[in-house]
């Protein structure tokens, strides 16, 4: 049975890394002694070792050790044997390219679908959707495919932002960008605001956090769903 948390962000303003998710992580990784961390999303400025150390610091308080996937000689086997998996945020193009280049995207999907607890934040959440095509990130590298794990039957836009009332900014809003996506694609999109997450237990998908999420479906008006709502209807 799938056990998955897909969070909009890893860090809320004024809080420590993963602090707002701690009660959720205690349940998701209950009984887990070590997780495998996928650090591939960071394009520069922080090494895979340093990024893994940052994740390890947050999980230390839960009594859980962390080992970076990049340290294994056989990453696919490491995913197979993992007690839990966490994919951190960064640039989704960089993350997707690395996973495809190493033949790990579908492998990660299979492992998560068999029940290994999985946490994604930001870019790590983007890859939980059908494709990465609703990311906010710049295409600084060229992945071989936009296809991701499809752990949920829709796409996700993490860090979703509403238009700011009274702003004179004349650029495109997130809603405009998602409507552009729907001019070419039919996949529903969940606009996931900061502090929100999707909880997947088996085939049940529930919105967590204090805020609503904005839902976009091709040919329909966007609408809001309340925290605690199920999202299985989005296919």
N, C-alpha and C positions, 0 to 999 in steps of 0.2 A: 504494500500500500504506500502510495506516495506520501512523503512527509516533507513539505517544502514551505519556505518563507521567502517571498520576493519583496524586498523593501525598497522604497523610493530612494532612500539615502542611508548612509552609514552614520552620519553625524548631524544632529540638530544644533542650531545656533546656541552657543553658550554651554554645550554639553560635551562630555568626553565621547570618544569613538565607541559606537555601538551602545551607548548607555541607555537610550530610550527603548532599545530592543531587548534589554537584559531579561525581563520576565518571559518574553516570547522564546528567547534562546534557551533558557533553563528548561523549558518544556520540550522544545524541538530536539535538543541534544541531551536529554535525560539519559543517564547511564553511559554516555560517551566519554571515553578517556582521552582520545586524540582525534583531531580533525585534520583533513588535508586542505590546505589553503591554495587557491589558484590566484597567483599574483600578476597574471599576464596583462591586465588592463592598464598598468602604469606605463606610459610611453617614455618617461624620462624624469630626471630629478630625484627619483627614489629607486633604489635597486630592488630586485625581487627579494633579496635577503632582508633589506630594511623594511619593505612592505610587510613581509611575513612576520617580522618582529613586532610591528605595530599591531597586527591582528593577534599575535600571541599575548601581547600585553593585556588586551581586552578579555581574552578567554581565560587568562590565568586566574582571574577573580572567580570564574565558574569552575575552577579545578580541571580545566581541559587544556591539554597540550596541543600545539599547532606545528605542523610541518609543511613547508612549501612544496608544491607539486614539482617545482623546477629542480628539486634536490634528488629526485628519484631517477634511477637509471631506466626504469620502465614505468612511465607515467600512467599508461593504461592499466597496468597491473595495480598500481598504487590506488587508482580510483576504485578498482574492483574490491580491494581489500580495506578501503577506508570505512571507518565507523561513522564519519560525517564529513561533509564537504562544504566549503565556503568560498564563493567567488567574489572578490572585492571589486570596488568601483574604479573608474578611470576613464579611458577612452574605449568605447565599444568596438570601433574599427580595429584597434590594436588587439583587443581581446579575441574578437571573432577570427581575425587572421591567424593568431597564434594557435587557437584551438583547431581550426581547419588544417593549418599547415602540419600540425602534429597528429592529425587523425583522431582528435579527441572529442569533437562536438557530439557525434552520435553515440560515442561511448559514454560520455557524461549523461546523455539522455537516458540510456539504458540502465545505468547504475541508479540514477534518481528514481526511475520508474519502478525499479525492483524494491525500493523502500529505503535506500540510504538517505538519511536526513540531509537536506540541501538548503543552504542559505545563500541568497544572492542580494547584493546591494548595488543600486545604480546600474552600471554596466553588467554586473552579475545578475541583475534582474532583467535587463533587456534580453539577455540570451535565454531567459525562461519562456519568452514569447515565440510566436511562429517564425518571425524574422526580426532582424535588427533595424528595419527600415523606419522605425519611429523613434530612434535615438535622437538626442539633442547634439551629439558630438560631431566634430569636424572629421571628414574623411582623410586623415593624415597618412593612412596606409590603405592598400587595396586588397581586401580579403577575396579569396577565391569564390565565396558565396555569401549572400546575405542570410541564408537559412541558419536558424539557430535550433535550440533543443525542442521547442514546441511542447514544453511541459504544461503549458496552459493553452487553450484553444483560441487565443487572441494575441494581439500585440500590446505592449506596455510603453507608455511615455513617462518614465520616472522624472522626478523634479517638476511635475506639471505646474505651470504658473497661470494664474488668471490675469486678464488685463487689469492694469492699475487705474482705478477711477481718477479722472482728472489729469492723467498723464498726456503729454503732447507728443509722445513717441509715435512716429508714423510707420514704423516697421511692422513686420508680420507678427502676429501673436502665435502662441502655441496652437490654439484652435485653428488658425489659418493654415499652419503647416500640416496639421493632421487632416484637414479637409483636402489639402493638396495630395496627400497620400491616398485618400479615398477617391480621388479622381482617376487613379490608376489601379487601385487594389480594393478588395472587398473585406479584408480581415478587420474585425472590430478592434478598437483601441481603447485601453483604459488609461485615462489621465490620472496618474498616481501622485498625489500631493505629498509634500514633505511631512514626515511623521506617520505616513500610512504604509501599510504592507498588505500583501495578499497571502493568506494562509491556505495551503493546499493539503487536505487530508484525504487520501484516496482520490476519488473523483469530485469531492466537495471543495469548492473554491469560495473563500469568504474574505471580505474586506475587513482589515483590522486597523486600529488607530482611532483617533478622535474626529477625523475629518471625513467629508464625503469624497467620492471619486467621480470624475466626469467621464461619461461613456460616449464614445463615438461609433456609430454604425453607418455604413454607406447608405445614402439616401434617406436618412432619418435626422431629426433634430437632436442635437446633443442633450443629454440629460444627466442628472445626478443620482447616485445611489448612496444610501446611508451606510455608515460603519455597521458591520454585522450582517450586511446583505450578502446573499450568495450570487455568484456570477457564472454559474454553469450554463446559463442561457446564451452566453456570448460564444457563438461558434460560426 
